[in-house]
Amino acid sequence: MSEFDEFEKQLHENRQERDKENRHKKKSRSRSRSRERKRRSRSRERVERVERVERVERVERVDRVERVDRVERANRERRSASRERRRRSRSPRRVLKKKPYKYWDVPPPGFEHITPMQYKAMQGQIPATALLPTVTPDGLAVTPTQVPVVGSQMTRQARRLYVGNIPFGVTEEAMADFFNAQMRLAALSQAAGNPVLAVQINQDKNFAFLEFRSVDETTQAMAFDGIIFQGQSLKIRRPHDYQPLPGMSENPSVYVPGVVSTVVPDSPHKLFIGGLPNYLNDDQVKELLTSFGPLKAFNLVKDSATGLSKGYAFCEYVDINVTDQAIAGLNGMQLGDKKLIVQRASVGAKNATPTPVTLQVPGLVSTQVQMAGMPTEILCLMNMITPDELIDDEEYEEIVEDVREECSKYGAVKSIEIPRPIDGLEVPGCGKIFVEFVSILDCQKAMQGLAGRKFANRVVVTKYCEPDCYHRRDFW
């Protein structure tokens, strides 16, 4: 083979080799493009799949939110309808029952528009005289000047009586009608017609003067000292300008049953009662004393400036034979944080063995009065609520809020426990309120401020509670 043939052959082989490489490159490029297309296609599918999932999740989230909104809307509507039904079905008596829990120290009827200090300060001068007309048996109205009077103008001082602590807003006519009726009922009227001729009232200072037609009827009317008129215990005295008439008695010769005089005259049977807590009022002290028998006279000594009790009183019993029994039963009795001193005011104390006595106060269930105990940060409030008042949820919450708000005035309140009744079970402490303060000092302030106050027209009784018992919920 010649060199040319070899060259041709070599050239042919090179050409084939080059074509082969070219074909291989083309196939490689084609496979690469195909793979790239497949890869892009798979990527697009993944993106579309993710977007579809996100769209589904968004739709589900919106559905869930709408469902929750619908449920909450329905619950709100049900609660609103339930409250409306309860409000409509609640009787007026139920509404009136809840009112006392929103106010401490509810004023007595007729005094809602004045403050306690204004009420205590009611003293003063007399306005112009107001004479009351009277009616004759044939129906004719005549003035007091036409009523025959026993005595003359010189006896006028002896025919007048001072009447203190009269009901606020009372009229002259009402006062005259009341005393005329009482005089007739007690058979103290000495002639036909009305014994009371005129009434003078000072509404601003809360006292009055009565003018009677005769001196003797005036003296007998002194027996009404302490009588209750429209819920008030009247204080009846001679006026300051009174001058006794010669040969005339100055004191009534009769005793009106049920009337407790506010003047305790000196006698061997006059009792002194000392060591009384200052928060006890006249009715509560009288309730304690009348456990031995009815009272003839009683006087709780008070500060003239503040009207608060000075902590001692005087009394006399209708039956003088119970005097020694009262001394034996009350002298040395523990009342709150004090001990009573009961003895004859004239001859001093007699030897007597102290006997436990149950204190009855208005609105308070009979219970033995005990010492408050050593101060702790837990205060127990008693005689404020009854188990029946704790059944209704709304009423229970009102009681809790009232107690929390009032106790917070004396210090920081940490917790409040008010045991509620459970059907068929005896719940420890049911009817009591337990208040936990942050400090013992705050608890002491609360005890001093709340003891003897009124809640729902009941006298509040307080004592300290052991912290361990409180935290164990051992409320017995």
C-alpha positions in Angstrom: 0.0 0.0 0.0 1.3 3.3 -1.0 1.7 6.3 1.2 -1.2 8.0 -0.4 -3.5 5.1 0.3 -2.4 5.1 3.9 -3.0 8.8 4.1 -6.5 8.4 2.6 -7.2 5.7 5.0 -6.0 7.7 7.9 -8.0 10.6 6.8 -11.1 8.5 6.5 -10.6 7.1 10.0 -10.1 10.6 11.4 -13.3 11.7 9.6 -15.2 8.8 11.0 -13.8 9.4 14.4 -14.8 13.0 14.2 -18.3 12.2 13.0 -18.6 9.7 15.8 -17.6 12.4 18.3 -20.0 14.8 16.7 -22.9 12.3 16.9 -22.0 11.6 20.6 -22.0 15.3 21.4 -25.3 15.8 19.7 -26.8 12.9 21.6 -25.3 14.3 24.9 -26.7 17.7 24.2 -30.1 16.2 23.4 -30.1 14.1 26.6 -29.1 17.2 28.6 -31.9 19.3 27.2 -34.3 16.4 27.9 -33.2 16.1 31.5 -33.4 19.9 31.9 -36.9 19.9 30.5 -37.9 17.1 32.9 -36.3 18.8 35.8 -38.1 22.1 35.1 -41.3 20.2 34.7 -40.8 18.4 38.1 -40.0 21.8 39.7 -43.2 23.3 38.3 -45.2 20.4 39.6 -43.7 20.7 43.1 -44.5 24.5 43.1 -48.0 23.9 42.0 -48.4 21.1 44.5 -47.2 23.4 47.3 -49.5 26.2 46.1 -52.4 23.8 46.1 -51.7 22.7 49.6 -51.3 26.3 50.8 -54.6 27.2 49.1 -56.3 24.3 50.9 -54.8 25.3 54.2 -55.9 28.9 53.8 -59.4 27.8 53.0 -59.4 25.5 56.0 -58.1 28.3 58.3 -60.8 30.6 57.1 -63.4 27.9 57.7 -62.1 27.3 61.2 -62.2 31.0 62.1 -65.7 31.3 60.7 -66.8 28.3 62.7 -65.2 29.7 65.9 -66.9 33.0 65.3 -70.2 31.4 64.8 -69.9 29.3 68.0 -68.8 32.4 70.0 -71.6 34.5 68.6 -74.1 31.7 69.5 -72.7 31.5 73.0 -72.9 35.2 73.5 -76.4 35.2 72.3 -77.3 32.4 74.6 -75.7 34.1 77.6 -77.4 37.4 76.8 -80.8 35.6 76.5 -80.2 33.8 79.8 -79.4 37.0 81.6 -82.4 38.7 80.0 -84.6 35.8 81.2 -83.2 35.9 84.7 -83.7 39.7 84.8 -87.3 39.4 83.6 -88.1 36.5 85.9 -86.5 38.1 89.0 -89.2 39.3 91.4 -89.2 42.8 93.0 -88.7 41.0 96.4 -85.5 39.5 95.1 -84.2 42.9 94.0 -85.0 44.4 97.3 -83.3 41.5 99.0 -80.0 42.3 97.3 -80.0 46.0 98.0 -78.6 45.8 101.6 -75.4 44.0 100.4 -74.4 47.1 98.4 -74.4 49.5 101.3 -72.9 49.3 104.8 -74.6 51.0 107.7 -78.0 51.4 106.1 -79.8 54.3 107.7 -83.2 53.7 109.4 -86.4 54.5 107.4 -87.0 58.2 107.2 -83.3 59.3 107.5 -82.0 58.2 104.1 -81.3 61.8 103.0 -79.1 62.9 106.0 -75.7 61.8 107.1 -75.1 60.1 110.5 -73.2 63.1 111.8 -76.0 65.4 110.8 -78.5 63.1 112.6 -76.3 63.0 115.8 -76.0 66.8 115.8 -79.7 67.5 115.9 -80.1 69.9 118.8 -81.1 73.6 119.0 -83.7 76.4 119.3 -87.5 76.5 119.1 -89.4 78.2 116.2 -92.5 80.3 116.5 -95.4 78.7 118.4 -97.8 76.6 116.3 -101.1 76.0 118.0 -103.2 73.1 116.9 -106.9 73.2 116.3 -109.1 70.7 118.0 -112.5 69.2 117.0 -115.5 69.3 119.2 -118.0 66.3 119.4 -120.4 68.1 117.0 -117.6 68.5 114.4 -116.7 72.2 114.9 -113.0 73.2 114.8 -111.8 75.4 117.5 -108.4 76.9 118.4 -106.5 76.1 121.6 -107.3 79.5 123.0 -110.9 78.4 123.2 -110.1 75.2 125.1 -110.5 75.6 128.9 -107.2 75.4 130.7 -106.7 74.5 134.3 -104.7 77.3 135.8 -103.5 80.5 134.3 -100.7 82.0 132.3 -98.6 81.8 135.4 -98.7 78.0 135.3 -97.6 77.8 131.7 -94.0 76.8 132.6 -95.3 73.8 134.6 -97.6 72.8 131.7 -94.9 72.4 129.1 -92.6 69.4 128.4 -89.4 69.1 126.3 -89.4 66.1 123.8 -86.1 65.2 122.2 -85.0 62.6 119.6 -88.3 63.1 117.6 -88.6 61.4 114.2 -87.2 63.5 111.3 -90.0 65.3 109.4 -92.8 64.6 111.9 -95.5 67.3 112.0 -97.1 69.1 115.0 -100.4 67.4 114.2 -98.9 63.9 114.3 -97.1 64.6 117.6 -100.3 66.0 119.2 -102.4 63.1 117.9 -99.9 60.6 119.3 -99.7 62.0 122.8 -103.5 62.6 123.0 -104.1 59.0 122.1 -101.5 57.7 124.6 -102.9 59.8 127.4 -106.4 58.4 126.7 -105.1 54.8 126.4 -103.2 55.0 129.7 -106.3 56.7 131.4 -104.2 59.7 132.2 -106.6 62.2 130.6 -108.6 63.9 133.4 -111.4 65.4 131.3 -113.1 65.2 127.9 -111.2 66.6 124.9 -107.5 66.7 124.1 -104.9 67.0 126.9 -102.3 68.5 124.5 -103.1 72.1 123.5 -100.1 73.0 121.4 -96.9 71.6 119.9 -93.8 73.5 118.9 -91.3 71.7 116.7 -87.8 72.6 115.5 -87.3 70.4 112.5 -83.6 71.5 112.1 -82.7 70.6 115.6 -84.9 67.6 116.1 -86.9 68.4 119.3 -90.2 69.8 120.3 -92.2 71.3 123.2 -95.7 70.1 124.2 -98.1 72.3 126.1 -100.8 70.6 128.2 -104.1 71.9 129.5 -103.3 71.1 133.2 -100.3 70.8 135.4 -101.3 67.4 136.7 -101.7 65.9 133.2 -98.3 67.4 132.3 -96.7 65.6 135.3 -98.4 62.3 134.4 -97.2 62.6 130.8 -93.6 62.4 132.1 -94.3 58.6 132.4 -94.0 58.4 128.6 -90.3 59.2 128.7 -88.6 56.6 126.5 -91.8 55.7 124.6 -91.3 54.6 120.9 -92.8 56.9 118.3 -92.3 56.1 114.6 -89.3 54.0 115.5 -87.6 56.6 117.8 -87.3 56.5 121.6 -88.5 59.9 122.8 -86.7 61.8 125.5 -89.1 63.7 127.7 -87.9 66.3 130.2 -89.0 69.4 132.0 -87.9 72.6 130.2 -85.0 74.6 131.6 -87.3 77.4 132.8 -89.5 75.0 134.8 -90.3 76.1 138.4 -92.1 73.5 140.6 -95.4 74.7 142.0 -96.0 74.4 145.7 -97.9 71.4 146.7 -97.7 69.7 143.3 -95.8 66.5 142.6 -92.9 66.7 140.2 -92.8 63.0 139.2 -95.5 60.9 137.7 -97.4 58.6 140.0 -98.0 55.9 137.3 -95.9 53.4 135.4 -96.8 52.8 131.7 -96.1 49.1 130.9 -93.7 48.6 128.0 -92.2 52.2 128.3 -88.6 52.3 129.4 -87.7 55.7 130.8 -84.5 57.4 129.8 -84.0 58.8 133.3 -82.8 56.5 136.0 -83.5 58.1 139.4 -81.2 57.4 142.3 -82.5 54.5 144.4 -81.0 51.4 146.1 -82.0 49.4 143.0 -80.2 51.6 140.4 -77.6 49.6 138.6 -74.3 50.7 137.1 -73.1 48.8 134.0 -69.5 49.5 133.0 -67.0 48.0 130.5 -69.4 48.1 127.6 -67.8 48.1 124.1 -68.3 51.5 122.5 -69.9 50.1 119.3 -72.9 48.7 121.2 -76.0 50.9 120.9 -79.0 51.4 123.2 -81.1 48.5 121.7 -78.2 46.0 122.0 -77.4 46.9 125.6 -81.1 46.8 126.5 -81.4 43.4 124.8 -78.6 42.1 127.1 -80.2 43.5 130.2 -83.7 42.4 129.5 -82.6 38.8 129.5 -83.2 39.0 133.3 -86.5 40.9 133.2 -88.3 44.0 131.8 -86.6 47.4 132.4 -88.2 50.3 134.1 -85.5 52.8 133.2 -82.3 52.8 131.1 -79.7 55.3 130.1 -76.6 54.6 128.0 -74.3 57.5 128.7 -73.0 59.1 125.4 -70.5 61.8 124.5 -72.4 65.0 123.8 -70.1 66.0 121.0 -69.9 62.8 119.0 -73.0 60.9 120.2 -70.9 57.8 120.7 -71.2 55.6 123.8 -68.8 56.3 126.7 -68.9 52.6 127.6 -71.2 52.7 130.7 -74.9 52.8 131.4 -77.5 52.9 134.3 -80.7 50.9 134.6 -83.5 49.9 136.9 -85.7 46.8 136.6 -89.5 46.8 137.0 -89.2 43.8 139.4 -86.6 44.8 142.0 -86.1 41.2 142.9 -84.1 40.5 139.7 -81.5 43.1 140.5 -79.3 40.7 142.4 -79.7 38.1 139.7 -78.6 40.5 137.0 -75.5 41.5 139.0 -74.6 37.8 139.6 -75.1 37.0 135.9 -73.5 40.0 134.2 -70.7 41.2 136.5 -67.4 40.0 135.1 -68.9 38.7 131.9 -66.5 38.7 128.9 -68.0 40.9 126.2 -65.6 41.3 123.2 -62.3 42.3 124.5 -63.7 43.8 127.7 -65.2 42.6 131.0 -68.5 44.0 132.3 -68.6 45.7 135.7 -72.2 45.5 137.1 -73.0 46.8 140.6 -75.5 48.9 142.5 -74.8 52.5 141.7 -75.5 53.7 145.3 -73.9 51.1 147.6 -71.2 49.6 145.4 -70.7 46.1 144.1 -71.8 43.0 146.0 -69.9 39.7 146.0 -71.1 37.7 143.0 -69.9 34.8 141.0 -69.6 35.6 137.3 -72.0 33.5 135.2 -71.7 33.0 131.4 -74.6 34.9 129.8 -75.7 34.7 126.2 -75.8 38.1 124.5 -78.8 38.6 122.2 -78.5 41.5 119.8 -81.0 42.5 117.2 -80.6 40.3 114.1 -78.0 38.1 115.7 -78.5 34.4 116.3 -78.0 33.5 119.9 -74.3 32.9 120.5 -71.9 33.0 123.4 -69.8 36.2 123.2 -66.1 35.4 123.4 -62.8 37.1 123.3 -61.5 38.0 119.9 -58.3 36.0 120.5 -54.7 36.9 119.7 -54.4 39.0 116.5 -53.6 37.3 113.3 -53.8 38.2 109.6 -57.1 36.3 109.3 -60.3 38.0 110.2 -63.6 36.1 110.7 -66.8 38.1 110.1 -69.9 36.6 111.6 -73.7 37.4 111.6 -73.4 39.0 108.2 -74.9 36.3 105.9 -77.1 33.3 106.0 -76.6 30.0 104.0 -79.7 30.7 101.9 -78.2 34.0 100.7 -75.1 32.1 99.3 -77.0 29.8 96.9 -77.5 32.2 94.0 -74.3 32.8 92.0 -74.9 36.4 91.3 -75.9 37.2 94.9 -72.8 35.3 96.1 -70.5 37.4 93.8 -72.2 40.6 95.1 -71.5 39.7 98.7 -67.8 38.9 97.9 -67.4 42.2 96.1 -69.1 44.2 98.9 -66.8 42.5 101.5 -63.7 42.9 99.5 -64.4 46.6 98.8 -65.1 47.5 102.4 -62.2 45.5 103.9 -59.8 47.0 101.3 -60.3 50.4 103.1 -58.3 49.0 106.1 -55.5 47.3 104.2 -54.4 45.0 101.4 -56.7 42.0 101.1 -54.9 38.8 100.1 -57.8 36.4 99.8 -61.5 35.9 100.9 -63.2 32.6 101.7 -67.0 32.4 102.1 -68.0 28.7 102.4 -71.2 27.9 100.4 -73.9 25.4 101.4 -74.0 21.9 99.7 -77.1 19.8 99.7 -76.9 16.9 102.1 -73.6 18.0 103.6 -72.6 20.0 106.6 -70.2 22.6 105.3 -67.7 24.0 107.9 -68.0 27.7 108.4 -71.1 28.1 106.2 -72.5 31.5 107.2 -69.1 33.0 108.1 -66.8 35.2 106.1 -63.0 34.8 106.3 -60.7 37.6 105.1 -56.9 37.2 104.8 -54.9 40.5 105.0 -51.3 41.0 104.0 -50.4 42.1 107.5 -51.6 41.6 111.1 -51.8 45.4 111.5 -54.3 45.7 108.6 -56.3 42.9 110.1 -56.5 44.7 113.5 -57.6 47.9 111.7 -60.4 46.0 110.0 -61.5 44.4 113.2 -61.7 47.8 115.0 -63.5 49.4 112.0 -66.0 46.6 111.3 -67.0 45.3 114.7 -70.4 46.5 115.7 -71.3 47.9 112.2 -74.3 46.7 110.3 -74.4 44.6 107.1 -77.8 43.7 105.6 -79.3 45.1 108.8 -77.4 42.7 111.0 -74.7 43.6 113.7 -71.3 42.5 112.6 -69.4 40.2 115.0 -65.7 39.7 114.5 -62.9 37.5 115.7 -59.4 36.4 114.7 -58.8 33.0 113.0 -55.7 30.8 113.1 -53.8 31.0 109.8 -53.1 27.2 109.8 -56.8 26.5 110.1 -57.6 29.0 107.4 -55.2 27.5 104.9 -56.4 23.9 105.8 -59.9 25.2 105.2 -60.7 24.0 108.7 -63.5 26.6 109.2 -65.3 25.0 112.2 
